[in-house]
């Protein structure tokens, strides 16, 4: 009998010893998605396979110690509910790498939770703000849109698939005023330097002609458009500003020309180069096969363009390391600016000068934190203000750029996540949005920038 009790005692001790072998220090952090402030209080439940490991009705951030029976991968359910926030109910993995009996095992999890309104007993509080719906349809989705120089909204719409059948519409006063079927496979809309709207396709392009009640498409040769019109960025009086940007080359030059000055062909304003990418781009010639090198030599003799550039454009641009140069030019308050993100400078000059020698340091593209620069600058054609776009988990922030000192100031966070085709016009921000897993078509919304 005594031996039996000893066996039971030894078994129990062994069991508890095994249980204590795999002890994990768990730190959970819950914060407001919008303000990043710590959320205090709330009910926390931890469970594995419906077995509750921890439950507290008034949880504040503290260390929780959990014990696991064996060194295997566990699926830990975390449920956190708070009256003022949406319920978080998720499952995380406790990997075997943290189940080590010989060292301190630690796991940290940080959760951002969306605010759901203030909880007051006997009172219901609802949000009243909602973006304005600019375009909606039960039949058509908005693929792209532009606002012309007169403030008229032109929308590229489709019913099922854009590549199958597309229409261009003039939308005003909450209704379709005029509609034309696009006679080719349209991809998107563009606006040229004169504010005219162009329907772009892979092999075709057409201007949308809308004057004196006339609404029609005027075909333009896509090669001529891409080489003679698209490079023009802006104009000021008799001056034209343009670039030689090519997405297959990691550098760009900006020029100006005065169409009233017949003695000057063009004036070179500035050169922007991504030196890091350029070094890899030109070095690609060393690593290609002999056949490709011979082809590059032939192309150099025919065109005068260096063989290293031919190889870089045909080979290196297909790699994961290549990124086209991004240094937008814009005109604001009679100054011409170029944002050189590779030297961290905003270069500018007066529109009456032809030398960009003034410099303002910029760092908005290197900000630390959760929000990441979206590699995009947006300008309002009416107010001429420039905004920097930031993204984080589908959310979008626009911050106004101060061209005098290179700083930015918070302006707006878009109401919806994963907004598409963001466009600014007259202190308003417009974008396309469709709720996730919804039968709703793609609508166009607008919000005020102030």
C-alpha positions in Angstrom: 0.0 0.0 0.0 2.8 2.4 0.9 4.5 1.6 -2.4 1.3 2.5 -4.2 1.1 5.9 -2.6 4.8 6.5 -3.3 4.2 5.7 -7.0 1.3 8.2 -7.1 3.3 10.9 -5.3 6.2 10.4 -7.7 3.9 10.6 -10.7 2.3 13.9 -9.5 5.7 15.5 -8.8 6.9 14.4 -12.2 3.8 15.9 -13.8 4.2 19.3 -12.1 7.9 19.3 -12.8 7.2 18.8 -16.5 4.5 21.5 -16.4 6.9 24.0 -14.9 9.6 23.1 -17.4 8.1 25.2 -20.2 7.3 28.5 -18.6 6.7 31.5 -20.8 6.7 35.2 -19.8 3.9 36.8 -21.8 3.6 40.6 -22.3 0.4 41.9 -23.9 0.0 45.5 -25.0 -3.3 47.0 -26.2 -3.4 50.5 -27.7 -5.8 52.8 -29.5 -5.3 52.5 -33.3 -5.8 56.2 -33.9 -4.0 57.8 -30.9 -1.6 55.0 -29.9 -2.6 55.5 -26.3 -2.6 52.6 -23.8 -5.9 51.0 -23.2 -6.5 50.3 -19.5 -9.2 48.0 -18.2 -11.1 45.5 -20.2 -11.6 41.8 -20.0 -8.8 39.4 -21.1 -9.2 35.7 -21.9 -6.4 33.4 -22.8 -7.2 29.8 -23.9 -5.8 26.8 -25.8 -8.3 24.4 -27.4 -11.2 25.8 -25.3 -9.1 25.3 -22.1 -8.9 28.6 -20.3 -5.4 29.5 -19.1 -6.1 33.0 -17.9 -9.1 35.2 -17.4 -9.3 38.7 -15.8 -12.2 41.2 -16.0 -10.1 44.3 -15.3 -6.8 43.8 -17.2 -4.0 46.3 -17.2 -0.7 45.8 -19.0 1.4 43.4 -16.9 3.4 40.3 -17.2 1.5 37.0 -17.4 3.3 33.7 -16.7 2.0 30.7 -18.6 3.1 27.0 -18.3 3.0 24.5 -21.1 3.2 20.7 -20.8 5.5 20.0 -23.7 7.8 21.6 -26.2 5.4 21.8 -29.1 3.8 24.6 -31.1 0.6 25.9 -29.5 -2.2 28.1 -30.9 -3.0 30.6 -28.2 -6.4 32.4 -28.3 -6.4 36.0 -27.1 -9.7 37.7 -26.6 -9.8 41.3 -25.3 -13.0 43.3 -24.9 -13.5 46.8 -23.7 -16.7 48.9 -23.7 -15.2 51.7 -25.8 -13.3 49.6 -28.4 -14.0 46.9 -30.9 -13.6 43.3 -29.6 -10.3 41.7 -30.4 -10.5 38.0 -30.8 -7.5 36.4 -32.5 -5.1 33.5 -32.4 -1.3 33.7 -32.1 1.3 31.0 -32.4 3.6 30.1 -29.5 6.6 28.6 -31.3 8.7 25.8 -30.0 11.7 28.1 -30.0 10.5 29.9 -26.9 9.8 26.7 -25.0 13.2 26.1 -23.5 13.5 24.9 -19.9 17.1 26.2 -19.6 16.5 29.9 -20.3 14.0 32.7 -19.7 11.3 32.4 -22.3 9.6 35.7 -23.3 6.8 36.7 -25.8 5.6 40.2 -26.6 2.4 41.0 -28.6 1.2 44.5 -29.4 -2.4 45.0 -30.7 -3.9 48.2 -32.1 -7.7 48.3 -31.5 -10.2 50.6 -33.3 -12.2 53.0 -31.1 -15.9 52.2 -31.1 -17.3 55.2 -29.4 -17.6 56.2 -25.8 -19.5 54.0 -23.4 -22.0 55.7 -21.2 -24.7 53.8 -19.4 -28.1 54.6 -20.8 -26.7 56.7 -23.7 -25.8 55.6 -27.2 -23.1 57.7 -28.9 -22.7 57.4 -32.7 -20.1 58.9 -35.1 -21.8 61.5 -37.4 -18.9 62.1 -39.8 -18.8 60.3 -43.1 -17.1 61.1 -46.4 -19.3 62.5 -49.1 -20.2 60.1 -51.9 -19.3 61.9 -55.2 -20.2 59.0 -57.5 -22.2 55.9 -56.9 -23.9 53.3 -59.1 -25.6 50.0 -58.7 -24.5 48.9 -62.2 -21.0 50.4 -62.8 -17.8 50.6 -60.9 -15.3 53.5 -61.1 -11.9 52.4 -62.5 -10.3 55.8 -62.6 -11.3 59.5 -62.7 -9.9 63.0 -63.4 -11.1 66.5 -62.8 -10.5 68.8 -65.8 -9.3 72.4 -65.7 -13.0 73.6 -65.4 -13.7 71.4 -62.4 -15.7 68.8 -64.4 -15.6 65.2 -63.3 -14.8 62.6 -65.9 -14.9 59.0 -64.8 -13.8 55.7 -66.5 -16.4 53.1 -65.6 -17.0 49.5 -66.3 -19.7 46.9 -65.5 -17.9 43.6 -65.0 -14.3 43.9 -66.2 -12.4 47.0 -67.3 -10.6 45.2 -70.1 -13.8 43.8 -71.5 -15.8 47.0 -71.9 -15.3 50.5 -70.5 -17.1 53.9 -70.8 -16.0 57.4 -70.2 -18.7 59.6 -68.5 -19.3 63.2 -67.7 -20.7 63.1 -64.2 -22.4 66.2 -62.7 -25.1 66.9 -60.2 -25.2 63.3 -59.0 -26.0 61.9 -62.4 -24.4 60.8 -65.7 -24.7 63.7 -68.1 -23.0 62.1 -71.1 -21.5 58.7 -71.8 -19.2 57.3 -74.6 -18.0 53.7 -75.0 -14.2 53.5 -75.2 -13.3 51.8 -78.5 -10.1 50.1 -77.1 -8.9 48.4 -73.9 -8.5 51.3 -71.5 -6.2 51.1 -68.6 -6.4 54.5 -66.8 -6.9 58.2 -67.2 -4.2 60.9 -67.4 -4.2 64.7 -67.4 -1.7 66.5 -69.6 0.1 69.8 -68.8 -2.9 71.8 -70.2 -5.4 70.0 -67.9 -6.9 68.0 -70.8 -8.0 64.4 -70.0 -6.6 61.5 -71.9 -7.8 57.9 -71.9 -4.8 55.6 -72.0 -4.6 52.1 -73.2 -1.7 49.7 -73.9 -1.6 50.6 -77.6 -4.1 53.5 -77.9 -4.8 56.9 -76.5 -7.7 59.4 -76.9 -8.4 62.9 -75.7 -11.8 63.5 -74.2 -13.1 66.5 -76.0 -15.7 68.4 -74.1 -16.5 72.0 -75.3 -19.7 73.9 -76.1 -21.9 70.8 -75.5 -19.7 68.6 -77.6 -18.6 65.3 -76.0 -16.4 63.0 -78.0 -13.1 61.2 -78.2 -10.2 62.4 -80.3 -7.6 59.8 -81.0 -4.0 60.6 -80.6 -1.0 58.5 -81.6 0.2 56.9 -78.3 3.9 57.1 -79.4 3.6 60.8 -80.1 1.8 61.4 -76.8 4.4 59.5 -74.7 7.3 61.3 -76.4 6.0 64.8 -77.1 3.3 65.6 -74.6 3.7 63.4 -71.5 7.2 64.6 -70.7 5.9 68.2 -70.3 5.3 68.8 -66.6 4.0 72.3 -66.3 4.1 75.8 -67.9 4.4 79.3 -66.7 3.6 82.1 -69.1 5.8 81.4 -72.1 8.0 78.8 -70.4 7.6 75.1 -70.6 9.1 72.7 -68.0 9.8 69.1 -69.1 12.0 66.1 -68.3 13.6 63.1 -70.0 12.3 60.6 -67.4 12.4 57.0 -68.5 11.2 54.3 -66.1 14.1 52.0 -67.3 16.8 54.5 -66.3 17.6 55.5 -62.6 18.3 59.1 -63.4 16.4 62.1 -64.8 17.1 65.6 -66.1 14.8 68.6 -66.0 14.8 71.3 -68.6 13.0 74.5 -69.5 12.4 76.3 -72.7 11.0 79.7 -73.5 8.8 79.4 -76.6 9.2 83.2 -77.2 13.0 83.0 -77.2 14.0 81.7 -80.6 17.7 81.8 -79.8 17.5 79.2 -76.9 16.8 75.6 -77.7 16.5 74.5 -74.1 18.0 75.2 -70.6 19.1 72.4 -68.3 17.8 73.0 -64.8 19.0 70.0 -62.7 20.1 66.4 -62.8 18.8 63.8 -60.3 20.3 60.3 -60.0 19.8 57.4 -57.6 23.6 56.7 -57.2 23.1 53.4 -55.4 20.8 51.9 -58.0 22.9 53.4 -60.8 26.1 51.6 -59.6 24.2 48.3 -59.7 22.6 49.2 -63.0 25.9 49.8 -64.8 27.6 46.8 -63.1 25.1 44.4 -64.6 27.2 44.4 -67.8 29.9 42.4 -66.0 27.7 39.5 -65.2 25.7 38.8 -68.3 26.7 36.2 -70.9 28.9 36.8 -73.9 25.9 36.8 -76.3 24.3 39.7 -74.4 27.5 41.7 -74.3 27.9 41.3 -78.1 24.4 42.6 -78.6 25.1 45.5 -76.3 28.2 46.4 -78.3 26.1 46.4 -81.5 23.5 48.6 -79.9 26.1 51.1 -78.7 27.5 51.4 -82.3 24.1 51.9 -83.7 22.7 54.4 -81.2 25.7 55.9 -79.4 24.2 54.9 -76.0 26.6 53.1 -73.7 26.5 49.3 -73.8 26.2 49.3 -69.9 23.0 51.2 -70.2 21.6 48.8 -72.8 22.3 45.8 -70.5 21.0 47.6 -67.4 17.8 48.5 -69.1 17.2 45.0 -70.5 18.4 42.9 -67.5 18.7 44.8 -64.2 15.3 46.5 -64.5 13.7 43.0 -64.2 15.4 42.3 -60.8 13.9 42.9 -57.4 16.6 45.5 -56.6 15.6 48.0 -59.3 13.4 51.0 -58.6 12.8 53.8 -61.0 13.9 57.3 -60.0 11.3 59.4 -58.1 12.0 63.1 -58.0 8.8 65.0 -58.9 8.8 68.6 -60.2 6.1 71.1 -59.3 5.4 74.8 -59.6 4.2 76.8 -56.5 4.0 80.5 -55.9 6.1 81.4 -59.0 8.9 79.0 -57.9 9.9 75.7 -59.6 10.7 72.9 -57.2 12.3 69.4 -57.7 12.3 67.0 -54.7 15.6 65.2 -54.8 15.0 62.3 -52.3 18.5 60.9 -53.0 20.4 63.9 -51.7 17.6 64.9 -49.2 17.1 68.3 -50.8 14.3 70.4 -52.2 15.9 72.2 -55.1 14.2 75.3 -56.5 14.5 78.6 -58.4 12.4 81.5 -59.4 10.4 81.0 -62.6 12.1 83.9 -64.1 15.5 82.3 -63.6 17.1 79.4 -65.3 19.3 78.0 -62.6 18.1 75.8 -59.7 20.7 76.8 -57.0 18.5 77.3 -53.9 18.2 74.3 -51.6 16.0 73.3 -48.6 16.8 70.1 -46.6 14.0 67.5 -46.5 13.5 64.4 -44.3 9.8 63.6 -44.7 10.7 60.5 -46.7 12.9 59.1 -43.9 10.5 59.4 -41.0 10.7 56.7 -38.4 7.6 55.0 -37.0 4.7 52.9 -38.2 3.7 55.3 -40.9 5.7 54.7 -44.1 6.2 57.2 -46.9 4.2 56.0 -49.9 6.7 57.4 -52.4 4.2 59.9 -53.6 3.7 63.7 -53.6 0.3 65.1 -54.5 -0.4 68.7 -55.6 -3.7 70.5 -55.5 -3.9 72.3 -58.9 -6.1 75.1 -57.5 -4.4 75.9 -54.2 -1.0 74.7 -55.4 -0.3 73.1 -52.0 1.7 69.9 -52.0 1.0 67.0 -49.7 3.1 64.0 -48.7 1.3 60.6 -48.5 2.0 58.1 -45.7 0.5 54.6 -45.3 0.2 52.1 -42.5 -1.9 48.9 -42.6 -4.1 50.3 -45.3 -4.7 53.7 -43.7 -3.6 56.8 -45.5 -2.4 60.1 -44.1 -1.7 63.3 -46.0 0.7 65.9 -44.6 1.1 69.3 -46.2 4.7 70.1 -47.3 6.1 73.5 -46.2 8.5 74.4 -49.1 10.2 77.1 -47.0 11.8 74.8 -44.5 11.0 71.2 -45.8 8.8 70.3 -42.8 5.3 68.7 -42.9 2.3 69.3 -40.8 -0.6 66.7 -40.3 -3.6 67.5 -42.4 -5.9 64.6 -42.7 -6.3 60.8 -42.2 -8.6 59.3 -44.8 -11.8 57.8 -43.4 -11.6 54.5 -45.3 -8.7 52.0 -45.5 -7.2 50.9 -48.7 -8.3 54.0 -50.7 -7.4 53.9 -54.4 -6.5 56.7 -56.9 -6.1 59.6 -54.5 -6.5 63.0 -56.2 -6.6 66.6 -54.9 -8.7 69.4 -56.2 -9.7 72.8 -54.6 -8.9 71.8 -51.0 -10.7 68.4 -51.4 -9.3 64.9 -51.5 -11.0 62.4 -53.8 -10.5 58.7 -53.9 -12.1 55.4 -55.0 -13.2 52.9 -52.4 -15.2 49.7 -52.1 -15.8 48.0 -48.7 -14.0 44.7 -48.3 -16.0 41.6 -49.2 -19.0 43.8 -50.2 -21.3 43.6 -53.2 -21.1 47.4 -53.5 -19.5 48.8 -56.7 -16.5 51.0 -56.5 -17.6 54.5 -55.5 -15.8 57.8 -55.5 -15.7 59.7 -52.1 -14.4 63.1 -51.1 -13.2 64.7 -47.9 -12.1 68.2 -47.1 -8.4 68.7 -46.6 -8.9 71.2 -43.8 
